[in-house]
Amino acid sequence: MSAYPKVTAIILNWNGKADTVECLDSFEHVDYPNYEVLLVDNASTDGSVELFKERYPGIKIIENPINLGYAEGNNVGIRRAIDDRSDYIMILNNDTVVDPDFITELVAVAEEVPDVGFVGPKNYYYEHGGRKDIINFAGGIFSIYRGTTYNIGINEIDRGQYNEIKESNYIPGSCVMVKRELIEKIGLINPEYFTYWEDTDWCVRVAKAGYRSVYVPKAKIWHKIGVQKGKKNIKAYYYFGRNIFLLVKKHANVPQTIIFMLYYFSFKVWITTIVSLFYHQDISEAISFLKGVKEGTRILMSP
């Protein structure tokens, strides 16, 4: 492999042109010498593609004829990157802004750490109480017993307390980088998920294949979590409710499944519903989530 392995950063857009433009503009300052951006559009109707072609002449754009969701939408880009023989393939959310040396730092760790599978950066909130140094992700823990993920360092001011490279049993799909050869071994993102929990499923498959996911603190991005207005997708709550059952069915053993069911229905389902009804004050959100739980339960109980 060359001194600077080729990295393809896949950015998936669906009616999010303002966020995507800010993300793409942040790449103007990226210092890594051997990368390209591959923009995949999921049948946007807001004039996204036209704007991108005008603003970024020469950028590689794939136009999907329909909205394929997060999973398969990114898979379209991954297949192209594999065909182009990229050494590393990165999935990056369009509502992020990146640090100039984030690719350099991710590649350095991916090249040095034995048995590395995924590498992911430190995630900050794009804006949190007027600050830019509030952590959203500094490593993570996925519990199949509870069907939950926990972001280490979440909502903490970054004072350097999470500046060590360390193994993380999941890397969020906001930004994850992987070697092409590993994707060829474990497969693409599972399109059954459409959106939500597909990144966790991918991380579980990496671990089952004997590889490690690693958090890289010197690599940094800022993610627009909780600051986007007017973009709520009620259908997403259905997939959030359904897909954890799909993940458990695929990866849990019998004791894990029993503990998951007991925890989820005695606690998690009620908390999520209460948050939707009383905090978000949105009954349609709660209904969509509960429909997803109903379908997920059917999937889990099916032969």
N, C-alpha and C positions, 0 to 999 in steps of 0.2 A: 504494500500500500504506500502511496506517495506521502511526502512530508505533510501535505495538506489534503487529506481525503475529501472527495467531493460530497457535499451536503446538499440535498434538495429539501427546501422548506415548503411544505404543502399548507396553503391557507384556503380554507373552505368558506365561501361567502354565500349567504342567502338573505337577500334584501337588507344587507348591512353595509352599504357602500361607505357611509361616513366613518364607521369604525375601521373598515378594511383599508381605507385611504390612510388613516392615521397609523395603522399597523405597517403598511407598506412604506410610508414615509420614514418610519423609524429605522427601516433597513438601510436607508441611505448612509447611516453612520456605522453600520456593521463592519468590523475590521477583518473578518475572516476572508482570506483571498480566494477561496474555491467553493462558492456556494451559488445556488440559484433559487429563485422563488417560483413555485408553480401554483398558480391561482386556479382554484376549481370553483365554478359557480353552479349552484344548485337551482337553476331555472328561476333566477330572480326576476321580479316584475317591477323593480324600482329604478331601472335604467343603470344598474350597476355595471354591466359589461361594457356598455357604451362609454361610461365614464372612465373605466379602467383603461380601455384601449386608447382613449384620447390623452389621458394623463400619464400613462406609462407605456409609450410605444415600444414594441418589441418584447413586452413581458409575455411569458407563456401563460395562456388561459385555456382551460378546458371548460366547455359549456355543456353541462348535463341537460338533457331535454326535459327532465322532470326533477322534482325535489327528491333526491335519493336518501335524505337523512344524513346525519353526521357520519354514521358508520360506512355505508356504501359510497357516500359522496367522497370521503377521504380515500376509500379503497381505489376509486378511479384514479386519483392522483398517485397513490402508492404504486399501482401497476405501471403507470407511465415512468415513475422514477426508477423502478426495477428494470424496465426495458432500456432506460438510459444509462444503466449500470452505475447509478449513484452508490457511493460507499455507505453513506448514512442517509436515512430518511427521517425527516422531522415532521410531526403533526403540530400545528400551531393554530390556536384560536384566532379568529380575525379581530376579536375585541381585546387584543393585547398590544402593548408597546414594549419593544425589546431594548436591552442594553447593548451598546456597541460590541462588547467582547463576549456575548453570551454563547455564540457558536464556538468560538475558540476554547472557552472553558469546558463546554460539554464534550467537544471532541477530545481534548486533552485527557479527561477522565475516562472516556470510553476507550481510548487507546491504551491506557495504563492499568486499569482495574481488571483483574482476572475474572473470567466468567461473567462479564457485564452483559446485561440484556438491554434494559432501558436506562437512559439517563434523563433527568429532568432538573429544571432550574428552581431557584428560590422564587416563589410567587409573592408579589406584593399586591395589595389593592391599588387600583388605579387612583382612587381617591377615597380617603377614609377620615372623616372629620377634618378635612383640609390638609391632611398629611399624605406623604408619598412613601413613608417608611414603615407602614403597618403591614405585618406579614399575614399572608393568607395560607401559604404552604411552605414548610421547611422540613419536608419528610412527612410520610403518612403511614397510617395503620388501617388495614382492612380486616374486619372481623367477619368471617363467614357465619359464625355463631349468631351474630346479631344482624347481619346484613347491613352493616354500617361502615363508613369510612370516617377516619378522624385525621384532620390536618394538624400536624405538630406546629406549634408556634402561632396558631391562628389568633388574630386580633392583638398580637403583641407588637410593641415597638421594637424595631430591629436594633439591638445594642450589641450585636455580634455574638449572641448566645447560641446561635445555630450555624456557626461558620465551619463546621467539620463535615467533610464528605462522609456520607454514611449510607448504609443499605436501607431501603424503604420498600415495604411490601406492596406499595402501589405508587404510581406516578400519575397525576391527573392529566387528562387529555388536553388541558389548556396548552401544554407544551411537553412533548415527549420525543426523544430521538433514539433511533435504533439502527443497528447495522442491517444492511440489505440481506446478508446471508441468514440472519436470524428470522427475518420475516419469511424468507423462502423456506425455512425449517418449520416454524410454528403456524404459519398462515396469516392471512389478512385479518382486519377487524371483522368480527362476526356481524353480518348485516341483519341478523334476526333482531338485534337490539334497536335498530334504527337510530335512537338517541338515548343517552343515559345508561350507565353501567357497562358500556362497551369497553371503556378504557380499563376498568377494573378487571373485566373478564380477560382482556389481553395480558394484563400484568400477572394474573393467576396462571395463565398458560405459559408465560415466560418462566415463572418459578417452577412449574411442573416439568419444564424442559431442562431444568438444572441451571438456569441463569439467574442473575441478580439484577434487581432494579436499584438504581443508585441516585441519591439526591446530591446535586452539585451546587453548593452555596454561592460560589463566585459567579455563577451564571444567573442572571436576574431578568425577570419580566414583570410588567405591571398589567394586571387583569381587571377589566371593567366589571367586577362582580358587584351587583347590588346598586349600580349607579345608572343603569339604562332604564329609561322611562318610555312607556308606551310600546314596549316590545314583547309583552307577555304572550306566550304561546300556550294556551290552555291544554292543547294536546300533549305537550311535553310532560304534564303532570300524570297523564295516563301512563306514559312510558316509564316515568320514574317509579310509579307504583308497580307496574307489571314486571319490569326487567330484573329487579332483584330476585324475584322468584325464578326467573329463567337462569340467572347466574347460579343460584343455589342448586337448581336441578342438575346443572351441568357439572358442578364441581364439588358438591358436598356429599359426605357419606351419610349413613342413616342417623347416627347420633347427632351430627352437626345439623341435619335437617330438622330433627325433632326440637332441638334447642332453639334453632332459628324461628320455627313456627310459634313456640311458646313465647319467646321474647317479642316477636313482631306483633302478634295479635293481642298480647297483654299490655303492650307499651307503645311501640313505634307507630302503629297505624292510628292510634288515638291521638298521639301528640301531633302527628302531621296533619290530621284532619282538624284538630283544634286550632292549630296555627293558621290554616287556610281560612277557617270560618271567622275567627275572632281577631287575629293579628292582621292578616291580609284582607279580611272582610270580603271574601270572594267565594260564594257558594259553588260557582262553576268550577273553580280550581279544586275544591274538595270533592265534588262529584266525579271529575275526571280522574283524580287520584284513586278514589274508591273503585271506579270501574277498572282501573289498571290492576288494583289489588285482587279484584274478583277474577279477572282473566289470568293473572299470574298464579293464583291459587289453583285454578283449573289446570294450567300447564304443569305445575309442580305435582299435582295428584294424578296426572295422566300417566299411563304405562310408558 
